Amino acid sequence: MGIILWLIIGGLAGWIAGKIMRGGGFGVVGNIVVGIVGAVIGGAMIGLLGLSSNGGIIGSLVTAVIGAVVLLWVVSLIKRKG
C-alpha cells in the first residue's frame, strides 16, 4: 500500500505544482515523477531548516508540492539560459 500512496501523493503534488508554476500539468507519469522528485527535494529542504515533516498524508503532500515547485522553478531557470 505504501508505493501506491507515494504514487498518488506524487501525482497530486506534480499536478498542483504545475498549476502553481502556470504549467498545464505533465501527464500522469510526468506529474508522478515531478511529485516524487519534489518530495525528495522538499524533505531535504525541510530537514535543512530543522523542521519536521511528520504531518501525515497532508504534511507529505505539502512537502512534495513545495519541493516540486522548487524543482520546476530551477528547471525554468535552466531552460531560459539554454
N, CA, C and O of each residue as an XYZ file, in Angstrom:
328
protein
N       0.819     -1.199      0.000
C       0.000      0.000      0.000
C       0.860      1.260      0.000
O       0.416      2.293     -0.499
N       2.070      1.210      0.540
C       2.932      2.380      0.631
C       3.313      2.956     -0.717
O       3.314      4.175     -0.890
N       3.639      2.094     -1.684
C       4.048      2.575     -3.007
C       2.869      3.234     -3.716
O       3.039      4.250     -4.389
N       1.689      2.667     -3.569
C       0.504      3.263     -4.195
C       0.248      4.653     -3.631
O      -0.098      5.573     -4.372
N       0.417      4.807     -2.321
C       0.230      6.114     -1.693
C       1.279      7.096     -2.190
O       0.961      8.260     -2.432
N       2.520      6.654     -2.348
C       3.584      7.508     -2.892
C       3.204      7.992     -4.285
O       3.373      9.168     -4.608
N       2.689      7.079     -5.111
C       2.319      7.450     -6.474
C       1.166      8.449     -6.499
O       1.163      9.383     -7.301
N       0.194      8.247     -5.622
C      -0.948      9.171     -5.560
C      -0.488     10.541     -5.088
O      -0.828     11.554     -5.700
N       0.283     10.582     -4.004
C       0.786     11.868     -3.494
C       1.693     12.524     -4.523
O       1.622     13.736     -4.729
N       2.544     11.739     -5.169
C       3.431     12.283     -6.202
C       2.655     12.874     -7.360
O       2.983     13.958     -7.843
N       1.624     12.165     -7.813
C       0.805     12.676     -8.910
C       0.088     13.959     -8.542
O       0.062     14.908     -9.325
N      -0.496     13.991     -7.350
C      -1.176     15.203     -6.885
C      -0.199     16.365     -6.739
O      -0.485     17.483     -7.167
N       0.949     16.098     -6.136
C       1.946     17.158     -5.921
C       2.445     17.708     -7.246
O       2.581     18.922     -7.400
N       2.719     16.828     -8.206
C       3.172     17.279     -9.520
C       2.116     18.105    -10.232
O       2.433     19.114    -10.862
N       0.858     17.680    -10.137
C      -0.236     18.414    -10.767
C      -0.408     19.787    -10.122
O      -0.542     20.789    -10.825
N      -0.406     19.838     -8.785
C      -0.562     21.111     -8.068
C       0.603     22.049     -8.391
O       0.401     23.238     -8.634
N       1.817     21.507     -8.392
C       2.987     22.331     -8.699
C       2.905     22.871    -10.127
O       3.274     24.018    -10.377
N       2.427     22.056    -11.057
C       2.250     22.518    -12.435
C       1.262     23.664    -12.519
O       1.453     24.597    -13.298
N       0.210     23.601    -11.723
C      -0.775     24.693    -11.694
C      -0.179     25.944    -11.052
O      -0.404     27.052    -11.539
N       0.570     25.782     -9.973
C       1.182     26.923     -9.289
C       2.188     27.618    -10.204
O       2.253     28.847    -10.251
N       2.961     26.829    -10.922
C       4.004     27.393    -11.783
C       3.477     27.689    -13.194
O       4.260     27.836    -14.132
N       2.170     27.773    -13.339
C       1.495     28.145    -14.583
C       1.735     27.171    -15.724
O       1.714     27.550    -16.894
N       1.961     25.923    -15.374
C       2.059     24.887    -16.395
C       0.712     24.193    -16.488
O      -0.155     24.408    -15.641
N       0.530     23.386    -17.480
C      -0.730     22.696    -17.637
C      -0.702     21.287    -17.083
O      -1.631     20.514    -17.319
N       0.324     20.943    -16.365
C       0.481     19.571    -15.926
C       1.390     18.850    -16.906
O       1.716     19.378    -17.969
N       1.787     17.668    -16.551
C       2.777     16.947    -17.353
C       2.300     15.551    -17.711
O       3.112     14.692    -18.055
N       1.025     15.313    -17.638
C       0.509     13.976    -17.844
C       0.657     13.183    -16.550
O       1.329     13.626    -15.618
N       0.045     12.042    -16.498
C       0.035     11.258    -15.261
C       1.441     10.867    -14.842
O       1.825     11.080    -13.692
N       2.211     10.299    -15.754
C       3.561      9.838    -15.408
C       4.459     11.020    -15.068
O       5.217     10.958    -14.100
N       4.387     12.089    -15.844
C       5.197     13.274    -15.576
C       4.874     13.895    -14.231
O       5.780     14.295    -13.501
N       3.592     13.980    -13.893
C       3.194     14.521    -12.594
C       3.731     13.666    -11.457
O       4.201     14.194    -10.448
N       3.665     12.353    -11.614
C       4.166     11.456    -10.570
C       5.671     11.647    -10.391
O       6.159     11.729     -9.264
N       6.400     11.717    -11.496
C       7.859     11.886    -11.416
C       8.208     13.224    -10.765
O       9.042     13.279     -9.862
N       7.569     14.304    -11.225
C       7.829     15.631    -10.645
C       7.472     15.634     -9.159
O       8.205     16.198     -8.346
N       6.363     15.013     -8.806
C       5.937     14.977     -7.405
C       6.869     14.174     -6.522
O       7.171     14.596     -5.405
N       7.334     13.024     -6.994
C       8.228     12.195     -6.177
C       9.589     12.860     -6.030
O      10.145     12.899     -4.933
N      10.131     13.385     -7.130
C      11.403     14.118     -7.027
C      11.215     15.346     -6.140
O      12.090     15.681     -5.340
N      10.080     16.011     -6.284
C       9.771     17.164     -5.436
C       9.682     16.786     -3.970
O      10.098     17.555     -3.104
N       9.141     15.604     -3.683
C       9.060     15.154     -2.286
C      10.445     14.972     -1.695
O      10.677     15.304     -0.533
N      11.362     14.450     -2.486
C      12.742     14.284     -2.009
C      13.378     15.653     -1.763
O      14.014     15.878     -0.733
N      13.201     16.553     -2.711
C      13.757     17.904     -2.572
C      13.119     18.626     -1.381
O      13.819     19.234     -0.571
N      11.801     18.556     -1.283
C      11.095     19.209     -0.176
C      11.504     18.640      1.176
O      11.689     19.387      2.136
N      11.645     17.323      1.254
C      12.084     16.699      2.505
C      13.478     17.151      2.906
O      13.748     17.386      4.084
N      14.366     17.273      1.920
C      15.727     17.745      2.206
C      15.709     19.196      2.670
O      16.419     19.568      3.605
N      14.891     20.009      2.010
C      14.804     21.423      2.391
C      14.267     21.576      3.815
O      14.797     22.357      4.604
N      13.231     20.837      4.131
C      12.647     20.920      5.473
C      13.648     20.432      6.511
O      13.749     21.000      7.598
N      14.389     19.376      6.174
C      15.419     18.879      7.085
C      16.525     19.899      7.313
O      17.007     20.053      8.435
N      16.934     20.602      6.247
C      17.972     21.628      6.379
C      17.514     22.801      7.230
O      18.320     23.448      7.898
N      16.218     23.069      7.202
C      15.670     24.155      8.011
C      15.449     23.737      9.461
O      15.095     24.560     10.305
N      15.662     22.453      9.741
C      15.492     21.962     11.101
C      14.045     21.710     11.475
O      13.716     21.593     12.656
N      13.176     21.626     10.476
C      11.762     21.376     10.734
C      11.463     19.894     10.569
O      12.273     19.142     10.026
N      10.315     19.489     11.034
C       9.886     18.104     10.910
C       8.755     18.024      9.901
O       7.874     18.884      9.873
N       8.782     16.986      9.070
C       7.712     16.819      8.091
C       6.770     15.683      8.496
O       6.221     14.996      7.635
N       6.585     15.488      9.781
C       5.711     14.433     10.275
C       4.275     14.924     10.359
O       3.712     15.028     11.449
N       3.689     15.220      9.228
C       2.331     15.731      9.208
C       1.356     14.768      8.559
O       0.274     15.177      8.138
N       1.718     13.503      8.470
C       0.837     12.537      7.843
C       0.747     12.753      6.345
O       1.683     13.250      5.719
N      -0.373     12.381      5.784
C      -0.560     12.476      4.341
C      -0.563     13.929      3.885
O       0.043     14.257      2.865
N      -1.237     14.802      4.627
C      -1.292     16.223      4.255
C       0.106     16.844      4.325
O       0.502     17.585      3.425
N       0.845     16.548      5.380
C       2.210     17.059      5.506
C       3.103     16.566      4.377
O       3.924     17.318      3.851
N       2.941     15.307      4.008
C       3.715     14.755      2.892
C       3.358     15.450      1.585
O       4.235     15.744      0.773
N       2.076     15.709      1.385
C       1.638     16.386      0.169
C       2.181     17.812      0.111
O       2.666     18.251     -0.932
N       2.102     18.528      1.215
C       2.618     19.906      1.261
C       4.121     19.915      0.995
O       4.615     20.737      0.224
N       4.843     19.001      1.634
C       6.290     18.898      1.429
C       6.610     18.608     -0.029
O       7.507     19.223     -0.605
N       5.876     17.672     -0.627
C       6.108     17.313     -2.024
C       5.785     18.472     -2.957
O       6.503     18.699     -3.930
N       4.722     19.201     -2.675
C       4.355     20.344     -3.524
C       5.434     21.420     -3.444
O       5.831     21.975     -4.468
N       5.906     21.717     -2.244
C       6.964     22.725     -2.090
C       8.204     22.315     -2.882
O       8.779     23.119     -3.616
N       8.604     21.065     -2.724
C       9.777     20.578     -3.454
C       9.558     20.580     -4.957
O      10.469     20.927     -5.709
N       8.370     20.202     -5.409
C       8.082     20.175     -6.840
C       8.063     21.583     -7.433
O       8.511     21.784     -8.561
N       7.551     22.550     -6.686
C       7.573     23.938     -7.152
C       9.019     24.419     -7.293
O       9.367     25.067     -8.280
N       9.853     24.103     -6.311
C      11.269     24.474     -6.395
C      11.917     23.800     -7.607
O      12.666     24.435     -8.349
N      11.627     22.523     -7.802
C      12.168     21.792     -8.953
C      11.754     22.455    -10.264
O      12.596     22.669    -11.136
N      10.487     22.777    -10.415
C      10.019     23.405    -11.647
C      10.602     24.797    -11.833
O      10.862     25.216    -12.960
N      10.810     25.513    -10.738
C      11.422     26.844    -10.819
C      12.859     26.734    -11.334
O      13.275     27.500    -12.203
N      13.614     25.771    -10.787
C      15.006     25.575    -11.219
C      15.045     25.153    -12.688
O      15.877     25.641    -13.453
N      14.153     24.253    -13.079
C      14.105     23.820    -14.479
C      13.783     24.998    -15.389
O      14.347     25.105    -16.479
N      12.885     25.885    -14.960
C      12.554     27.047    -15.796
C      13.745     27.985    -15.927
O      13.942     28.590    -16.981
N      14.540     28.115    -14.871
C      15.750     28.944    -14.954
C      16.746     28.359    -15.937
O      17.363     29.084    -16.718
N      16.898     27.048    -15.897
C      17.838     26.381    -16.807
C      17.367     26.494    -18.245
O      18.182     26.701    -19.144
N      16.070     26.363    -18.480
C      15.527     26.456    -19.832
C      15.703     27.862    -20.421
O      15.918     28.015    -21.623
N      15.611     28.874    -19.572
C      15.787     30.252    -20.052
C      17.204     30.488    -20.526
O      17.424     31.171    -21.527
N      18.174     29.922    -19.809
C      19.578     30.141    -20.148
C      20.005     29.303    -21.358
O      20.966     29.644    -22.048
N      19.299     28.228    -21.603
C      19.711     27.300    -22.669
C      19.147     27.574    -23.996
O      19.434     26.851    -24.950
